[in-house]
Amino acid sequence: MFHVANKILHNEQDAEDTVHQAFLKVAENIEKIGDPKCPKTQGYIVTIAENKAIDLYRRRQKRQVVELSDDLPGVTAIYEGENTLAACILKLPARYREVILLRYYQGYSVKEVAAILGLSLSAASKLNQRAKNRLRELYEKEDRL
């Protein structure tokens, strides 16, 4: 069972989780199993493991998993002098600042920003919109002073 799951998932931890889920499924359907040494029973158990591995693989494909690491550098911004816009960007909350810098300083599209931040396209688009609105508010407030 582990071999079949690992062949599909290419990850030992996920394969172990899949085997566990497969055993639970076999336990739920234990009354359907006649002779445990029968080739039909072995095929049934392997099929369950294979289906559980495919299910996990599909779930992982829908939601891209982003590995968190302390070694990944953040988005850097250079603040030079009396630039009001740069000062306003630095006052933004970290999430908004990150979107603004990726989108307009680094030049990524909203789709690319979504991939970088591990968000859906609609969530990244909404975050971009909110960040721009907050930046506009800060800039107008600074402009009045």
JOMODA-V577430 format. One record per pair of residues at least 24 apart in sequence whose ideal C-beta (glycine too) atoms are under 7 Angstrom apart, sorted by the first residue. I is the first residue (numbers start at 1). J is the second residue. D is the distance in whole Angstrom. If there is no record, write none. Layout:
i=I j=J d=D
i=I j=J d=D
//
This chain:
i=1 j=45 d=7
i=1 j=46 d=6
i=1 j=49 d=4
i=4 j=46 d=6
i=4 j=49 d=5
i=4 j=50 d=5
i=4 j=53 d=7
i=5 j=49 d=5
i=5 j=53 d=4
i=8 j=50 d=7
i=8 j=53 d=4
i=8 j=54 d=6
i=8 j=57 d=6
i=9 j=53 d=6
i=9 j=56 d=6
i=9 j=57 d=6
i=14 j=56 d=6
i=18 j=49 d=6
i=18 j=52 d=5
i=18 j=53 d=5
i=18 j=56 d=6
i=19 j=49 d=6
i=21 j=52 d=5
i=22 j=48 d=5
i=22 j=49 d=4
i=22 j=52 d=5
i=25 j=52 d=7
i=64 j=118 d=6
i=66 j=118 d=4
i=75 j=101 d=4
i=75 j=102 d=6
i=75 j=106 d=7
i=77 j=101 d=6
i=77 j=105 d=6
i=84 j=139 d=7
i=84 j=142 d=5
i=85 j=139 d=6
i=87 j=142 d=7
i=88 j=135 d=6
i=88 j=138 d=4
i=88 j=139 d=5
i=88 j=142 d=6
i=89 j=135 d=7
i=91 j=138 d=6
i=92 j=131 d=7
i=92 j=134 d=6
i=92 j=135 d=6
i=95 j=127 d=7
i=96 j=130 d=7
i=96 j=131 d=4
i=96 j=134 d=6
i=99 j=127 d=5
i=99 j=128 d=5
i=99 j=131 d=5
i=100 j=131 d=5
i=100 j=135 d=6
i=103 j=128 d=6
//
